Amino acid sequence: MARESNTVSGTAAKARNPHARARAPLESADGAEPKARDRIIAAATRLFCQYGITAVGVDAVVAEAATAKATLYKTFGSKEKLVEVVLEKEGAAWRDWFLGELLKGEATPLSRLRRVFPVLREWFNDEAFFGCPFINAVAETDKRDDRMRQIALNHKKVVLDTLERLSAEAGARDPHGLAHQLGLLIDGAIVAAMITKDANVALLAGQSADLLLRGMCAEAA
């Protein structure tokens, strides 16, 4: 979930799943050792994604990052702030990858929308796929605490806005409604893939999405 690494995961793996980028701490362009802040973020990302925010304590993060607890608190102030930084950076990395895959090259808006679930299937097939960090964060925190929910909604809004724009360009009679229906299918596929470890749930969700597109988009008629 961090930016880029020179790990053996390789370029193809990084293109499939930005989570894989956190398997090793960041390395600077000149090969210098990563700064403590970067090591902490990379370590926290790996641990939070795989084991959960609640299950991972500060001691585990600083041990993984090979730094001191005092450094973590001096840099981030609290575990809660570290969680926010990790989610914000992961959200940006994931959106860059996912939306980049939808929008790359020459394609019609409808074709871009039809890329959604094949792209998700690539993500689900990655060994570093542990579900959506935002869904997981909201699920394991106090449901009356809106802090995690707002971070998740900010992330979701960027994705939905892109889907709504593509839906409008594809001639959907209700672009907002179509975007949110696709969003529900995306969320459902992510949760199903995390539970079942079956990447092909993306194909089933894609079939449902295609029915929506054919029913709501003039371009698909």
C-alpha positions as a Markdown table, in Angstrom:
| # | Residue | x | y | z |
|---|---|---|---|---|
| 1 | Met | 0.0 | 0.0 | 0.0 |
| 2 | Ala | 3.0 | 2.3 | 0.0 |
| 3 | Arg | 4.3 | 3.8 | -3.2 |
| 4 | Glu | 7.0 | 1.8 | -5.0 |
| 5 | Ser | 9.5 | -0.7 | -3.9 |
| 6 | Asn | 12.3 | -2.6 | -5.6 |
| 7 | Thr | 11.1 | -6.0 | -4.2 |
| 8 | Val | 11.0 | -9.2 | -6.2 |
| 9 | Ser | 7.2 | -8.7 | -6.7 |
| 10 | Gly | 8.1 | -7.0 | -10.0 |
| 11 | Thr | 6.4 | -4.5 | -12.2 |
| 12 | Ala | 3.5 | -6.8 | -13.2 |
| 13 | Ala | 2.6 | -7.4 | -9.5 |
| 14 | Lys | 2.7 | -3.8 | -8.7 |
| 15 | Ala | 0.4 | -3.0 | -11.6 |
| 16 | Arg | -2.1 | -5.6 | -10.4 |
| 17 | Asn | -2.3 | -4.6 | -6.8 |
| 18 | Pro | -0.9 | -1.5 | -5.1 |
| 19 | His | -1.0 | -3.4 | -1.8 |
| 20 | Ala | 1.9 | -5.5 | -3.0 |
| 21 | Arg | 4.1 | -2.3 | -3.0 |
| 22 | Ala | 4.2 | -2.4 | 0.8 |
| 23 | Arg | 6.0 | -5.7 | 1.1 |
| 24 | Ala | 9.2 | -3.9 | 1.7 |
| 25 | Pro | 10.0 | -0.4 | 3.0 |
| 26 | Leu | 10.4 | 2.4 | 0.4 |
| 27 | Glu | 13.8 | 3.0 | -1.1 |
| 28 | Ser | 15.0 | 6.4 | -2.3 |
| 29 | Ala | 16.1 | 7.0 | -5.8 |
| 30 | Asp | 19.8 | 7.0 | -4.7 |
| 31 | Gly | 19.4 | 3.7 | -2.9 |
| 32 | Ala | 19.6 | 5.3 | 0.6 |
| 33 | Glu | 17.9 | 3.6 | 3.5 |
| 34 | Pro | 14.3 | 4.6 | 3.8 |
| 35 | Lys | 13.4 | 7.3 | 6.4 |
| 36 | Ala | 11.8 | 6.1 | 9.6 |
| 37 | Arg | 8.5 | 7.7 | 8.6 |
| 38 | Asp | 8.4 | 5.7 | 5.4 |
| 39 | Arg | 9.4 | 2.5 | 7.1 |
| 40 | Ile | 6.7 | 3.0 | 9.7 |
| 41 | Ile | 4.0 | 3.6 | 7.1 |
| 42 | Ala | 5.1 | 0.6 | 5.0 |
| 43 | Ala | 5.2 | -1.7 | 8.1 |
| 44 | Ala | 1.9 | -0.5 | 9.4 |
| 45 | Thr | 0.3 | -0.9 | 6.0 |
| 46 | Arg | 1.5 | -4.5 | 5.7 |
| 47 | Leu | 0.4 | -5.4 | 9.2 |
| 48 | Phe | -3.0 | -3.5 | 9.2 |
| 49 | Cys | -4.0 | -5.0 | 5.9 |
| 50 | Gln | -3.2 | -8.6 | 6.7 |
| 51 | Tyr | -4.0 | -8.8 | 10.4 |
| 52 | Gly | -6.4 | -5.8 | 11.1 |
| 53 | Ile | -6.0 | -2.5 | 12.7 |
| 54 | Thr | -7.2 | -3.6 | 16.1 |
| 55 | Ala | -5.1 | -6.7 | 16.2 |
| 56 | Val | -1.8 | -4.9 | 15.5 |
| 57 | Gly | -0.3 | -2.8 | 18.2 |
| 58 | Val | 2.3 | -0.1 | 18.1 |
| 59 | Asp | 5.0 | -2.5 | 19.4 |
| 60 | Ala | 4.5 | -4.8 | 16.3 |
| 61 | Val | 4.7 | -1.8 | 13.9 |
| 62 | Val | 7.9 | -0.4 | 15.3 |
| 63 | Ala | 9.5 | -3.9 | 15.4 |
| 64 | Glu | 8.6 | -4.4 | 11.8 |
| 65 | Ala | 9.8 | -0.9 | 10.9 |
| 66 | Ala | 13.1 | -1.4 | 12.9 |
| 67 | Thr | 12.6 | 1.9 | 14.7 |
| 68 | Ala | 11.7 | 3.1 | 18.2 |
| 69 | Lys | 8.2 | 3.6 | 19.6 |
| 70 | Ala | 9.2 | 7.2 | 20.5 |
| 71 | Thr | 9.9 | 7.8 | 16.8 |
| 72 | Leu | 6.4 | 6.6 | 15.9 |
| 73 | Tyr | 4.7 | 8.9 | 18.5 |
| 74 | Lys | 6.9 | 11.9 | 17.6 |
| 75 | Thr | 6.1 | 11.5 | 13.9 |
| 76 | Phe | 2.4 | 10.6 | 14.0 |
| 77 | Gly | 1.3 | 11.5 | 17.6 |
| 78 | Ser | -0.8 | 8.4 | 18.0 |
| 79 | Lys | -1.7 | 5.1 | 16.5 |
| 80 | Glu | -5.0 | 6.6 | 15.4 |
| 81 | Lys | -3.3 | 9.2 | 13.3 |
| 82 | Leu | -1.0 | 6.6 | 11.9 |
| 83 | Val | -4.1 | 4.6 | 10.8 |
| 84 | Glu | -5.5 | 7.7 | 9.1 |
| 85 | Val | -2.2 | 8.3 | 7.2 |
| 86 | Val | -2.0 | 4.7 | 6.1 |
| 87 | Leu | -5.6 | 4.7 | 4.8 |
| 88 | Glu | -5.2 | 8.0 | 3.0 |
| 89 | Lys | -2.0 | 6.9 | 1.3 |
| 90 | Glu | -3.5 | 3.5 | 0.5 |
| 91 | Gly | -6.6 | 5.1 | -0.9 |
| 92 | Ala | -4.6 | 7.3 | -3.2 |
| 93 | Ala | -2.4 | 4.4 | -4.4 |
| 94 | Trp | -5.4 | 2.2 | -5.1 |
| 95 | Arg | -7.4 | 4.9 | -6.9 |
| 96 | Asp | -4.4 | 5.8 | -9.0 |
| 97 | Trp | -4.1 | 2.1 | -10.0 |
| 98 | Phe | -7.8 | 1.2 | -10.4 |
| 99 | Leu | -9.0 | 4.4 | -12.1 |
| 100 | Gly | -5.9 | 4.4 | -14.2 |
| 101 | Glu | -6.7 | 1.0 | -15.5 |
| 102 | Leu | -10.3 | 2.1 | -16.3 |
| 103 | Leu | -9.2 | 5.3 | -18.1 |
| 104 | Lys | -6.0 | 4.2 | -19.9 |
| 105 | Gly | -5.8 | 4.1 | -23.7 |
| 106 | Glu | -8.5 | 4.7 | -26.3 |
| 107 | Ala | -11.9 | 3.3 | -25.4 |
| 108 | Thr | -15.5 | 4.3 | -25.2 |
| 109 | Pro | -17.1 | 5.2 | -21.9 |
| 110 | Leu | -19.0 | 2.0 | -21.9 |
| 111 | Ser | -15.9 | -0.1 | -22.6 |
| 112 | Arg | -14.2 | 1.7 | -19.6 |
| 113 | Leu | -17.2 | 0.8 | -17.4 |
| 114 | Arg | -17.0 | -2.8 | -18.6 |
| 115 | Arg | -13.3 | -2.9 | -17.4 |
| 116 | Val | -14.3 | -2.5 | -13.8 |
| 117 | Phe | -14.7 | -6.2 | -12.8 |
| 118 | Pro | -11.9 | -7.7 | -14.9 |
| 119 | Val | -9.6 | -5.2 | -13.2 |
| 120 | Leu | -11.0 | -6.1 | -9.8 |
| 121 | Arg | -10.4 | -9.8 | -10.7 |
| 122 | Glu | -6.7 | -9.0 | -11.2 |
| 123 | Trp | -6.6 | -7.5 | -7.8 |
| 124 | Phe | -8.4 | -10.4 | -6.2 |
| 125 | Asn | -5.9 | -12.8 | -7.7 |
| 126 | Asp | -2.9 | -11.1 | -6.0 |
| 127 | Glu | -1.5 | -12.9 | -2.9 |
| 128 | Ala | -1.5 | -9.5 | -1.1 |
| 129 | Phe | -5.2 | -9.1 | -1.5 |
| 130 | Phe | -6.8 | -8.8 | 2.0 |
| 131 | Gly | -10.0 | -7.0 | 1.1 |
| 132 | Cys | -10.7 | -3.3 | 1.1 |
| 133 | Pro | -8.8 | -1.5 | 3.9 |
| 134 | Phe | -11.6 | 1.0 | 4.2 |
| 135 | Ile | -14.4 | -1.7 | 4.6 |
| 136 | Asn | -12.2 | -3.5 | 7.0 |
| 137 | Ala | -11.4 | -0.4 | 9.0 |
| 138 | Val | -15.1 | 0.5 | 9.4 |
| 139 | Ala | -16.0 | -3.1 | 10.2 |
| 140 | Glu | -13.6 | -3.4 | 13.1 |
| 141 | Thr | -14.1 | 0.0 | 14.8 |
| 142 | Asp | -16.9 | 1.5 | 16.9 |
| 143 | Lys | -19.9 | 1.8 | 14.6 |
| 144 | Arg | -20.9 | 5.0 | 16.3 |
| 145 | Asp | -17.5 | 6.6 | 15.5 |
| 146 | Asp | -17.7 | 8.4 | 12.3 |
| 147 | Arg | -14.0 | 9.0 | 11.9 |
| 148 | Met | -13.2 | 5.8 | 9.9 |
| 149 | Arg | -16.5 | 6.1 | 8.1 |
| 150 | Gln | -15.7 | 9.6 | 6.8 |
| 151 | Ile | -12.3 | 8.5 | 5.6 |
| 152 | Ala | -13.9 | 5.6 | 3.7 |
| 153 | Leu | -16.6 | 7.8 | 2.2 |
| 154 | Asn | -14.0 | 10.3 | 1.0 |
| 155 | His | -12.3 | 7.5 | -0.8 |
| 156 | Lys | -15.5 | 6.1 | -2.2 |
| 157 | Lys | -16.7 | 9.4 | -3.5 |
| 158 | Val | -13.7 | 9.7 | -5.8 |
| 159 | Val | -14.4 | 6.3 | -7.3 |
| 160 | Leu | -18.2 | 7.0 | -7.6 |
| 161 | Asp | -17.6 | 10.4 | -9.2 |
| 162 | Thr | -15.5 | 8.7 | -11.9 |
| 163 | Leu | -18.1 | 6.0 | -12.5 |
| 164 | Glu | -20.9 | 8.6 | -12.7 |
| 165 | Arg | -19.0 | 10.7 | -15.2 |
| 166 | Leu | -18.4 | 7.6 | -17.4 |
| 167 | Ser | -22.1 | 6.6 | -17.0 |
| 168 | Ala | -23.2 | 10.1 | -18.2 |
| 169 | Glu | -20.8 | 9.9 | -21.2 |
| 170 | Ala | -22.2 | 6.4 | -22.0 |
| 171 | Gly | -25.7 | 7.9 | -22.2 |
| 172 | Ala | -27.1 | 6.5 | -19.0 |
| 173 | Arg | -30.5 | 7.9 | -18.2 |
| 174 | Asp | -29.6 | 8.1 | -14.5 |
| 175 | Pro | -25.8 | 8.3 | -14.2 |
| 176 | His | -25.8 | 8.9 | -10.4 |
| 177 | Gly | -28.0 | 5.8 | -9.8 |
| 178 | Leu | -26.0 | 3.6 | -12.2 |
| 179 | Ala | -22.7 | 4.7 | -10.5 |
| 180 | His | -24.1 | 3.8 | -7.1 |
| 181 | Gln | -25.4 | 0.4 | -8.3 |
| 182 | Leu | -22.0 | -0.4 | -9.8 |
| 183 | Gly | -20.5 | 0.7 | -6.5 |
| 184 | Leu | -22.6 | -1.8 | -4.6 |
| 185 | Leu | -21.5 | -4.5 | -6.9 |
| 186 | Ile | -17.9 | -3.5 | -6.4 |
| 187 | Asp | -18.2 | -3.6 | -2.6 |
| 188 | Gly | -20.0 | -6.9 | -2.7 |
| 189 | Ala | -17.4 | -8.5 | -4.9 |
| 190 | Ile | -14.6 | -7.3 | -2.7 |
| 191 | Val | -16.2 | -8.7 | 0.4 |
| 192 | Ala | -17.1 | -12.0 | -1.3 |
| 193 | Ala | -13.6 | -12.4 | -2.7 |
| 194 | Met | -12.0 | -11.7 | 0.7 |
| 195 | Ile | -14.2 | -14.4 | 2.3 |
| 196 | Thr | -14.2 | -17.0 | -0.4 |
| 197 | Lys | -10.7 | -16.4 | -1.8 |
| 198 | Asp | -12.3 | -16.9 | -5.2 |
| 199 | Ala | -11.3 | -14.2 | -7.7 |
| 200 | Asn | -14.0 | -15.4 | -10.1 |
| 201 | Val | -16.7 | -13.6 | -8.0 |
| 202 | Ala | -15.6 | -10.6 | -10.0 |
| 203 | Leu | -16.9 | -12.3 | -13.1 |
| 204 | Leu | -20.3 | -12.9 | -11.6 |
| 205 | Ala | -20.5 | -9.3 | -10.4 |
| 206 | Gly | -19.5 | -8.3 | -14.0 |
| 207 | Gln | -22.4 | -10.2 | -15.5 |
| 208 | Ser | -24.8 | -8.3 | -13.2 |
| 209 | Ala | -23.1 | -5.1 | -14.1 |
| 210 | Asp | -23.5 | -5.8 | -17.8 |
| 211 | Leu | -27.2 | -6.2 | -17.3 |
| 212 | Leu | -27.3 | -2.8 | -15.7 |
| 213 | Leu | -25.3 | -1.2 | -18.4 |
| 214 | Arg | -27.5 | -2.7 | -21.2 |
| 215 | Gly | -30.6 | -1.6 | -19.4 |
| 216 | Met | -29.5 | 2.0 | -18.6 |
| 217 | Cys | -27.0 | 3.1 | -21.2 |
| 218 | Ala | -28.0 | 4.3 | -24.7 |
| 219 | Glu | -24.5 | 3.3 | -25.9 |
| 220 | Ala | -25.1 | -0.3 | -24.8 |
| 221 | Ala | -28.6 | -0.6 | -26.4 |
